[in-house]
Amino acid sequence: TWPFAISSFIGILLINTDILVIGWLVSAEGVGLYSAAQRVVQLLYLFPSVLNTSLLPTFSRLALVDSQKIRSVLETVLALVFLAAIPMAIGGFILGGEIVAFLFGEDYLAATLSFQILALTILVDFPASILSSYVFAYNRQRDLIAYSAIAGFSNVILDFLLIPRFGISGSAFATLLAQC
């Protein structure tokens, strides 16, 4: 379980690093705007996490016994995940301003572009969540640590490169790139 714990810790660090760097480089207002946009997307991340938890026993049971069946289950689940993720991401991108205004009010409309970019992370995060159980079932947890660390370091570096020029939208883009 250590590799899962470490990769989860790096994931939490990745999410919260944005806010820390925005606080250093932008302002408290930028932190508030970005946090509002980020929290909505983080709430959506719960859907694949719940599915991920329920799939782990199936993946673990099939991993060493039936490689064709586990592949079939993975393909089906990923198709369903994309079936949910694509409309959420596109809807969040297209309706970003309306969603931000509805949830937080007109004062938060400056968070719209950040929200739109972060909504696109759903396309990466949803399948990645499912793939982490698949990787775990094959006892390759250490690979999760390596990829999480690469994403975490990439996010920090990209934050320092993009936030000074693009503000909170630069941070959202850094997160999207790091997750990819």
N, C-alpha and C positions, 0 to 999 in steps of 0.2 A: 504493500500500500504506500510505501514511501515515495515511489515515483509519481503516483497519483497526487499525493499531498504536495510534493514539490512543484509539479506542473500546475496544480490549482493555485498554489501560493504565487507562482510566477504570473499566472493569469490575473489574479487579484492585483498584483503589483502593476501589471500592464494597464489595467483599467484605471487604477488610481494615480499612476504616474502622470497621466495627462492633466489631471486636476492640479497636481503639485506644480508641474512645469508652467501651466497657465497662470497659476498664482504668482510665480516668480517673474514671468515674462510679460503678462498682460495686466490683469487687475482682479480685484475681488468680484467685480461685476462679471467679468469673463468667466470666472469660476462658477458663479451662479447660473449663468446662461448655459454653459457647457454641461454642468451637472444636471440641469433640467432635461436637456436633450438626451443625455446619456442614460438617465434613469429609466426612461420609457423603453429604450432599446434593450437595456439590461433586463427589464421585466419580461420582454419577449424571449430572451435567451433561456428562460425557465422551461419553455415548452420542449426543446430538444433535450434538455438536461433530465427531465422526468422520463422521457422516452428512452434516453440513454441508460438510465438506471434500471428500467424494466427489461431492456434488451441484453444487458450484461450476462445474466444467467443463461440465456439462449445461446449467445455467442460462445460462452465458455463451454457449454455442453457440446456444441457442434464443432468447435475449433479443431480438436484432435481426432474427431470421429468421421465427420462427413464434410469435406471441403467444398463439395458441390452444393450441398444444402446451405451451408453458412454463406456462401457466395450469393445464392439465390435470395436468402433472407436479407443480406446486406443491400443488394440491388433494389429489392422491393422497398425496404425502409428508406433508403436514400431517395428513391423516386417520390415517396410520400413526403419526405422532409422537404424536398425541393418544391413539391406541389404546394406546400404551405409557405415556404420561405420566399418563393418568387413573388407571389402577390403581396405579401407583407412588405418586402423590400421595395418593390415598385410602387405600391400604394403609399408607403412612408415617404418615398422620394417625391412622388407627384403631389401628394396632399400634405407635405411637410408643414407648410405655413398654417394650413387649416388645423392640423393636429396640434401644433404648438399653441396656437391661439385658443383652441378649445380647452386644452388641458391647463395652460398656465396664464392665459390672458394676453392681451395685445403687448404688454410690456416685455414679453419674452420673444417677440418675433425676430429679434436679432439672433436667436438660436436656431432659426429655421435651416440655414445651410448646413450647420453642424449636424442637426437632426437628420437631414436628408442623406448626408454622407454616412452617418452612423447606421441609418436604416439599411444601407447597402451591405454592412458587415453581417447582416443576417444571412446573406447568401454564402458567406464563408463559415460563420460560426455554427449554423445549424448542422451542416454535414460533418464539420470537424468534431462536433460533440459526439455524434454517432460513431465516427471513425475511431475515436479514442477508446471506446469499448471494444471495438473490433481488434485494435492493436493490443489492448490489455488481454484479450482472450488468447492471443498468440504469445503471451508472455514477453512482449516487447515494450514494457512500460518505460524502460530507460530512454527509448526513442522519443517518448512524449516529453521527457525533461529537456532533451536536446532541442526539439522544435519549439517548445515553450520558451526556452532561454533565448534562442535566436529571435523569436518574435518580441520578447521583452526588451532585449537590447536594441533591436531595430526600432521599436516604438520610441524609446528614449532618444536615440540619435535623431530620428525623423522629427520628433517633437521640437528638439532644439534647432533643427534646420528650418522647419516649416512655420512654427508659431510666430517667430519674430516678423515674418513677412505676411502671413495670412491669418494670424490670430487664432481664435478657437476653431475656425474651419480647417486651418492647417493641422491642428491636433486631431480632428476627426479623420482627416485624410491620412495622417500618420498611422492612426489606429487601423484604418482599412488596409493600408499597405502592409503593416506589420502582421495582421491576421492572415493576409494572403500568403 
